[in-house]
Amino acid sequence: MQNSSIFCRTQQAHEEIRAAESVLPNVKSIATRAAAAWGVEALVAQRWEGRQAKRQAEAGLILAAAADRALSENPDRGFPDHA
């Protein structure tokens, strides 16, 4: 399952808070690296969400074109194939 960008940003903020509040240097180091990793994951998730939105929009256009063709009196004529 793909993590959402909102989830990734929330995890990033959580790790940043953990790093800021910790007095142990190893915990700070690990939390800082984890926050950076969650930030990278958030960027990947944003790109994935953008592609998903584009695919859904394209699918909607294809369905709309199919609906227009279905309403025609002569659906096998007068429309170019978009396959």
Secondary structure, DSSP 4 states (H G I P E B T S, - for coil): -PPPHHHHHHHHHHHHHHHHH---HHHHHHHHHHHHHHHHHHHHHHHHHHHHHHHHHHHHHHHHHHHHHHTSSSTTSS-----
